[in-house]
Amino acid sequence: MSTQPPSHTAAADLIDMDHGLISREAFVSEEIFAQELKNLFPRSWLFVGHESQIPEPGDFFVSRMGVDSVILSRDDSGAINVLLNSCRHRGMKVCRYDEGNTMEFTCPYHGWAYSIDGSLVSTPGELYGVPKYVHSYQRKLDKSEWGLISCPQVKNYRGLIFANWDPEAPSFEDYTGDFHFWLDNLADGLDGTEGAAVAFRGVHKWRVKANWKFIAENFLGDMYHAGPSHQSVEVVGIGPGGKGATRSGHESYDYSRWRETSFTELGHGACDFADHDIPYAWASFPEKHFQDYYREAWEKKVEKNTALGRPLGAAAPATYFPNMSLHSQWMPRTILVAHPVGPFETEVWRWYLVDRDAPDFVVDYMRKYVVRYSGPGGLTEQDDLENWDYATDASRGVLAQRYPYNYSMGIGMHEPSARLAGAVESTATPTEENARNFYRRWARLVDNEDWKSLMANVSPVKDEITDGIEV
Amino acid sequence: MDRYERAILRSEIEEFLAYEALLLDTLRLEEWLDLFTDDVVYQVPLSFNVRHDERADATSRLGQDICWIDDTKDVLLMRVEQIRTGVHWAEEPLSRSAHLISNVVLEDIALPTVNVSSRVLMYRNRVASDTDILVGRRSDQLSQDQDGTWRIRKRVVYLDQSVLMQKNLTIPI
């Protein structure tokens, strides 16, 4: 065995955030991709699904964490489990349906059967049925040791289910910090009712030949691209205000008081700020019943949040480190996860949310609006997808790889957030400060820095994260 | 309807669908829009992998679940207008497309309305090597005007993929 240390490229060597430079290798290197799969995704809190997808015992939804297939299921006790979708015997996927209802997963290959029924097993996902157990195993196989691998940390945050494979990883609360305000607006009702959002049935899943990081970067704070990239969708009027109004319904965007928010240690980033109190764009809807619905929801939210001392912003596009992005109450309301496939390919998943108690006319409108905005048929997202594809493609060039990307916009143009712990707000919008802090965090995870060190400078949250849903 | 009338009708409808494809593939998009009624509903549902005995849940429930495309005529107009701006980067430069229509079956004839099932293979190539092939089954409701013009009143395209293996659906299938 060689005593030489393995020589590999450190992610930290690929970024120079003080000068705003990132080597293209970060986006095209197979080696860096392998390090991401090994050290980044298995230690991060990843979005797996929404509780409304698995309302009843036995309900399951097959999801992904990094490149691994997982089963999001609700067992007979009502608890939520995230199980690795791979038979312990020879690895076959035990579930190749997208969703359904069952208390047991039987492998087609050799018949090993795993249960989430508490009357049969003591741990959800435990192995209980093994053909030839007596005849060929002589009962020597310890079934309790060979169950489906269960994710050690699962958090149901207001209906949003996150999971982390690393038992040493910080709690969801510590990892999320004050970014939770963006998650709150995603998961809560438009009027502020906690956890009132539900997911439409039908998760968009599609492939783009792009590195996942271009996608994460887009939503965490790239306000710069919106003008040039989305020129064409702004002409045609896909929003409720039709032509002349913006794609999200507001008459226009006021950038004069707009700030972006970046979590300097945790890596999360948002295109807006917590006190960005832009009301819902009810005026853009032509029909009175729509106007009333959105205006009344906003008024209730203002009343509730004001009483609690909570901010009214935190609604615009954002990315939860590393690869979950969201539009909160900024239309459309949608969650994106950029699942890595290879350095040059990503499988994007999109969930679409609506208030549980929204009237039919709102649900019907939103169902159609979200897919003409987002997804592969979305008039907005199509231009983003094109950018991500060809940015990745051009970065594969030999000469191209010699020249780093420019991430220097807005260096030094930020100040600490008065309201949020561990966050800065830009003094100029757009900025690339959010991206710089994302990549700083990215490099530390990819280079396998330990959690004690990773959390050493993370400030405790200023606001109590109010949610105690037991998984 | 006797065999000969049916054969003529089928031939008319086949040519109509081929003509629609021709307009789309030669970028005569405004003429293409005219082939749809003003009240058209154009949907492309998702496909799900479900148990063999749960086939009713195998595609998005129309009007309830998320689809890939869930358009009315105004949205089709937006798509065409967006392409015509010349700054819709996903279609600038423009793609080359081919819609191959086959397997035409007249499922239900109640003139002036006909329900037609057909197969569509959409080939798309753009820029250099950016190539996609997508296959679906169309379920159309066509209706004929008094002057004999056929128009599409309803279209549902069932794609033969659950994970969509291409980055976008800029061109209608």
Chai-1 contact restraints between the chains, C-beta under 6 A:
chainA,res_idxA,chainB,res_idxB,connection_type,confidence,min_distance_angstrom,max_distance_angstrom,comment,restraint_id
A,Y97,B,N49,contact,1.0,0.0,6.0,A-B,restraint_1
A,Y97,B,V50,contact,1.0,0.0,6.0,A-B,restraint_2
A,D98,B,F48,contact,1.0,0.0,6.0,A-B,restraint_3
A,D98,B,N49,contact,1.0,0.0,6.0,A-B,restraint_4
A,F200,B,I66,contact,1.0,0.0,6.0,A-B,restraint_5
A,R201,B,D65,contact,1.0,0.0,6.0,A-B,restraint_6
A,G202,B,L46,contact,1.0,0.0,6.0,A-B,restraint_7
A,G202,B,S60,contact,1.0,0.0,6.0,A-B,restraint_8
A,G202,B,D65,contact,1.0,0.0,6.0,A-B,restraint_9
A,G202,B,I66,contact,1.0,0.0,6.0,A-B,restraint_10
A,K205,B,V163,contact,1.0,0.0,6.0,A-B,restraint_11
A,W206,B,L164,contact,1.0,0.0,6.0,A-B,restraint_12
A,R207,B,M165,contact,1.0,0.0,6.0,A-B,restraint_13
A,V208,B,K167,contact,1.0,0.0,6.0,A-B,restraint_14
A,Q231,B,V87,contact,1.0,0.0,6.0,A-B,restraint_15
A,S232,B,Q82,contact,1.0,0.0,6.0,A-B,restraint_16
A,S232,B,T85,contact,1.0,0.0,6.0,A-B,restraint_17
A,S232,B,V87,contact,1.0,0.0,6.0,A-B,restraint_18
A,S232,B,H88,contact,1.0,0.0,6.0,A-B,restraint_19
A,V235,B,T85,contact,1.0,0.0,6.0,A-B,restraint_20
A,V236,B,M78,contact,1.0,0.0,6.0,A-B,restraint_21
A,V236,B,E81,contact,1.0,0.0,6.0,A-B,restraint_22
A,V236,B,Q82,contact,1.0,0.0,6.0,A-B,restraint_23
A,Y352,B,I66,contact,1.0,0.0,6.0,A-B,restraint_24
A,K368,B,D70,contact,1.0,0.0,6.0,A-B,restraint_25
A,V371,B,D70,contact,1.0,0.0,6.0,A-B,restraint_26
A,R372,B,V75,contact,1.0,0.0,6.0,A-B,restraint_27
A,P376,B,L164,contact,1.0,0.0,6.0,A-B,restraint_28
A,P376,B,N168,contact,1.0,0.0,6.0,A-B,restraint_29
A,P376,B,L169,contact,1.0,0.0,6.0,A-B,restraint_30
A,G377,B,W68,contact,1.0,0.0,6.0,A-B,restraint_31
A,G377,B,I69,contact,1.0,0.0,6.0,A-B,restraint_32
A,G377,B,L169,contact,1.0,0.0,6.0,A-B,restraint_33
A,L379,B,Q82,contact,1.0,0.0,6.0,A-B,restraint_34
A,Q382,B,A90,contact,1.0,0.0,6.0,A-B,restraint_35
A,Q382,B,N168,contact,1.0,0.0,6.0,A-B,restraint_36
A,Q382,B,T170,contact,1.0,0.0,6.0,A-B,restraint_37
A,D383,B,W89,contact,1.0,0.0,6.0,A-B,restraint_38
A,D383,B,A90,contact,1.0,0.0,6.0,A-B,restraint_39
A,L385,B,K167,contact,1.0,0.0,6.0,A-B,restraint_40
A,L385,B,N168,contact,1.0,0.0,6.0,A-B,restraint_41
A,E386,B,W89,contact,1.0,0.0,6.0,A-B,restraint_42
A,E386,B,A90,contact,1.0,0.0,6.0,A-B,restraint_43
A,D389,B,K167,contact,1.0,0.0,6.0,A-B,restraint_44
